[in-house]
């Protein structure tokens, strides 16, 4: 048979009185609601009003704005990805076959255009430079020889010109004398003073003088000297060209590398664009192959773009130059603006979407590869609507709440939201124009409410004040006396049942002896209980 302690009637009545006395306190403390329900500690039910003093409001960072009517810009929404411009992502490959001897930057470092990134030693470049130097030595010797030959040819030409001039003058004088003697002999022959044979000799001498003059005027030696001079000039030009080519081969190779090099064959790899080092797959001492081995990649994120897939049904509302808004998860309070720069030309046959790219005005805080919520603006609300910042909304277990300031209290109000436009949300019901709404710190205020409204709400008196209800002291006295009398009466009428209830047992017929700790003489048997 089981046994349980028996509680006397005086203790049962007192305990029951205390329990009943406590009931009005809870009842009174939770009366006087104007609307809604109250935040209970440990629950997420909205409270009717939360008293927040100035210090707490400052600590929570609360900011309040009035509900206003405004015209909202709305558009097509799509999920986009942040990408770089096509010419602002560069993979820098090895410019020449060689070995990496120095790495000057790390991933994440910012670099400027032309900045040194790495150094590679190239044996092929050393061999090319040595060969170029040998060619230059030979070309310089050839050039000096050509210059000497040209000098001699020029002098010979000048001498031949002088000689030819002298010969022409002498031949002209000889012709003049021969002509004069021939004419004189002709007169003498006509007078019979000389023999005709002498005239023939004078004529032969004149012909010889004229022939000499013709040869002198032809200037054959001068022409030959001039030809030699031209050949020497051509040889000099060829030597100069050879000299230039001997160094041009090496310089052209350096230009192809697009990187400076030392005499020891060390090539410095420089940044082709400004940006940040995204990755550096090469390691120190690694052998690299020209135009094949990647050394590092550079991304310029100053002007980023976002690409989104727009459904076929919405393409008629998208055009180049259209304004866009974008948000990213890491910056929920920042609205990025920009414009559509390209609209795709082909719709994907499987997904029925087409790519649209927009360029953002200020994307310095974004990183390539991020996801963004893109809104392509194409319309405005025809009438001004009630709107508040999206930061004012609080999601309380599927219900959308805002906190409205009412005097020194903040009351949670359930609202119905409509369209969104950037950081503004249309309010379809729940608020009126001019209502003072918490736009910053709403989540902190909500969390404070779940804890009972702060440290000041820990006492029952604070709860009564918050509920707008107070009880005078004489009322508590009368109520307590009446409750005590009632408890004493019921305690005497239901002693066994009450004692059993207070001791955690269900009333029923006992099966063994029942003992009480306060009355040793109160020992009854099962039969006594049945008789009573």
Number of C-alpha atoms within 10 A of each C-alpha: 7 8 11 17 14 23 24 19 20 12 16 26 26 16 19 21 22 15 13 16 19 13 11 14 14 13 9 15 21 17 13 14 15 10 12 15 14 22 22 15 14 10 12 16 18 23 23 20 28 27 22 18 11 11 9 15 15 12 10 17 13 17 15 17 17 17 19 15 17 15 15 22 18 19 21 17 17 16 16 26 20 24 23 21 16 9 9 18 19 19 18 20 18 26 24 25 19 23 20 22 16 15 18 11 17 14 14 14 13 15 21 13 11 14 16 18 19 20 23 26 22 20 16 13 23 18 12 15 21 14 15 19 16 14 17 19 13 14 21 18 13 19 21 14 16 22 19 14 19 21 15 16 22 19 14 19 21 15 15 20 19 13 16 20 16 13 18 20 15 16 22 19 15 19 21 15 15 21 19 14 17 21 14 14 23 19 13 16 15 12 9 10 10 14 12 14 11 15 20 14 14 20 19 14 19 21 15 16 22 20 14 19 20 14 15 21 16 13 18 14 17 20 14 15 22 19 14 19 21 15 16 22 19 14 19 21 15 16 22 19 14 19 22 15 17 22 17 15 15 19 14 12 15 17 11 11 18 16 19 15 19 11 10 12 19 21 26 21 26 19 23 18 18 20 22 20 22 19 17 18 11 17 14 13 13 13 16 22 15 13 13 13 19 18 21 22 19 25 24 22 22 19 16 22 25 26 23 23 21 23 16 13 9 11 17 7 13 18 16 13 14 15 20 23 22 23 21 19 11 12 11 10 14 13 12 17 19 20 20 21 16 15 20 13 9 10 16 13 8 6 10 13 19 19 18 22 21 29 24 23 14 13 17 11 9 20 17 15 12 14 21 21 16 25 23 25 19 15 12 13 13 9 10 13 18 23 26 26 20 18 18 23 23 20 12 15 8 7 13 16 22 26 28 24 20 14 8 12 16 21 23 29 20 20 16 13 19 14 15 18 21 23 15 18 21 22 20 15 12 12 20 14 12 12 16 19 26 24 21 19 20 25 21 16 25 24 14 19 26 20 18 21 24 16 11 14 18 13 10 13 14 16 19 20 13 21 21 15 15 14 11 7 8 9 9 13 10 10 12 18 13 12 17 18 14 15 21 19 12 16 24 15 12 14 19 19 18 26 25 19 14 15 14 10 12 12 12 9 9 16 14 14 16 18 17 14 11 11 11 8 9 12 12 13 13 14 11 9 14 9 7 5
